[in-house]
Amino acid sequence: MNTLRNPLLYGTLALIFVIAGCKKDNNDTPSTPANNPGATASLADRQKDSAVAISRDIYLWYNQIPASFNGRSYPNLNAIMEAIRQYSTEPGFTGPVDKWSFAVKQSEWNNVASGISGDFGLGVLFRAADDLRVRSVEKNSPAAAAGIRRGWRITAINGNSNINTNNQELVINGVFNAANTNFTFLKPDGSTQNIALTATNFQENPVLLDTTYNIGSRKIGYLVFNSFLGDTIKIVNDFQRIFNNYTANNINDLIVDLRYNGGGYVNLQQQLANYIAPPAANGQMMMQYRFNDKHSRQNVPLFFNKKGSINLPRVVFLVSRFTASASELLINNLKPFMEVVLVGPSRTVGKPVGYFPLEVGDEYIFPISFRTVNNRGEGSYFGGFQLNNQVADGLDKDWGDPAESTLASALRYLTTGAFRTAQQPAFQPLSAQVEQGNNSLTRDEFSGMVAPSHTIKR
């Protein structure tokens, strides 16, 4: 599930970014701690020094880090990355905007980046304070093999039916942190089913669904895309297959569901943007990287290279407060060239910045290193993108069900011009208690925009 907390992740290396010149030699002559001139620094302290030195060079807001900042006062590299977040003020925003700089073991990142998971393959969210639903199921996972579907309600975990937002640890431990769990599900037909799951390693497939709807005279493509991380070759091939099918079906409109897509590789975003963009965008600037003033020579533009032949006047994105980074980048890059419509339960995260994995010891550090702007120079969307229509997330329905509330609103707009019927009740936001519970269930999921290593050279 693109999570950084899974205890069973191990083993497969698919793609590692190495930034030329950014790696600090951990076998350098030991430095001397300032408060003890006669002492020799430990390996851990030298690595902390390296993390701070790299950040003072590449961090987007490097000049806000005070000279007094001492990395050795923090217990580990991730704590250092979290500490520098406070030095990221932006004009027009109150408080720091960086919520994402982090560090992680290289082995764990390699699995997350290549889409290797080691859990049940279940994503879950609270629909109400005492109503826990399956939000998504990974195709190659134990949950998928057991036939579990989005929309099923979890009524017991290891026999404990006290499932609510006041008992989040039961859910977190049972769904994410366990090797074996017994679940009881309430299915849409009213029947119950007990299923025992055992965590295994599997390759994630971020394409959860692709299909075409024929509604009256309209042919509407629908793509559920869950991550810009994973097996990049397969994902690129999937894009080609999907858009070839859309071309063969002569679609008039396209809905792209990014509700739970926290981002990933910029180059995969480019691939998808090149399929969705109209032919008129071909050769035009898609986006530009913008680094701090030490690396402004790397502020390179990327251009559209149109793929396929579909020519759409608009695209509808289904989004939520989990839609971040490379997903928002896709939305922002298409806005200058076509009508972009956003439908979902909430505005997007607001992450117009990204990073690289930078090697320090056996870890990678990820200090925010660049921002992006589109063809019109727009890119300061730290507050997230506003919605054209706010509608509840249909957690009680499976993917692709035309009655699922968010999808239904998009389909209605594309076929009638209205997002809702006159009889449809107004949107009711989730309670603060439910929002907090869902934050706990998703707190360790990856949210990021990762650029390839050749983007910057030092």
Phi, psi and omega in degrees: 000025183054044180256151180257014183248355191293125183284349184259002180292130172195156154099317193257129178254119179248321184203122177239134175265128175241120183269119184301125176083349183274339181290130177267135181288112183282000177253016177300162175305130185303140178276171183247120178302138185297327184272002180208080188302338182269358185267158175254131183291143176285165177301318180299319180292322178296323179291323175296319176300319180297317180299319180291318180298317178298317181296322178293345179262312192256339184301136185302327180248041185305324185284358175264348178286121184291153179299335182279355183297124185241105181297334183290347179279357181254150188289336184199177184292324180295322177297324176296314180298319178294326182290324182286347180303328183294344182259058185216054179280143181232142176303133178091357180233139178269131179082169180297144179262342181280116175240014195231341181305136184203174173224154183203154174301140181302318183298322181289317178299318182302323177289314179300314183295325182266003176078026176267118181245162181218053181221208180274344184081025180252131165252137184227152175212153173279127173275329172213175187301330180239025184229097181263127184240153170284117181273328181197158180226127177290136188300322186261016190266168173301323179297319178294319179299331179276357176087011181290142184233155172305140178099342178293144179263133177269117184255346177204144176234116185052041177082354181267115181264007179278064184259110179198174185290347175273356182230050186295328183296329175301316181290312182300313181291321183284326184268320189252328191251015183244148174277332180217133178215141173260124181247148167243126183246143167257117185271163182301334180277004178092353179276160176247154180213131174266129182225128174262127181244143175240127181294137176219167174276138179206161178270121178289151176233104186289347176275099184276332180195140167219132184202176176229134177256136173252106183236108185061235180268359185265140172242117190239118176282145179225125181232123173259113185235120196258346182192147172262024173244163175128205179285095189297324179296315179296318181298316178298318177295323177296317177304315180298314180299313184297313184283335170296319178294319179296321178296315179297328180274359178054051182295146176265333184215165181222134172245125178245120184265109181243026188303325184242021183267108181274004175109206184144223188286132176298322184291332174287325173301317178302315181302312182292320178300322181292335175280321186280324185299148176289159180305331181297340180280345185304127180086349178278157178294128177275313185198170175220136171283142173227117181260179176290173188292345175288337186233027184298339177295345180266011180285068188272145174271154171243144187242152176291138172230085190309131177244144181072187186232006179292143183230093186255139178281342185205164174218139178254126175253132172266123190225171177202187178284004173257356180277116190217160161060247182299331175293315177293327177300316178302313180300311183296322182290333181274339186304321181289350191241351180198165175289127179243121183245132182245127181229138178164183183283341182199164175295166183283176187295312184094068182226082181271024185229163183209187186203179175235154167284123181243124190282126172224109184061230180261019179238165167248136169257149183230070172285136178306126191237344181205159169243169179230151173227156180268192184300334180263008181078014182270135180186002183265058184260051179296342177272003182084168179269136177289155180269150167277331174210130179261126183214149183297146173288123184281069182289353178267003182233157179280164175304137173084356178289118182300344179271352178297130197304315183291313178297318181301320179296319179293316179297319180296319179297317183288338182255338182234343184088357179239140182281334183215159176278163180297332182275348185287132180293157179292157180299135176246113182292156175293151178291160178301326179296317179291319178301316179296319177298318179290329174299320179294323182286342184240012190297334184252011178284146183292135173223110184187166176235112187248122180264152178291157189298330185286356181296327180226139176231142186240000000 
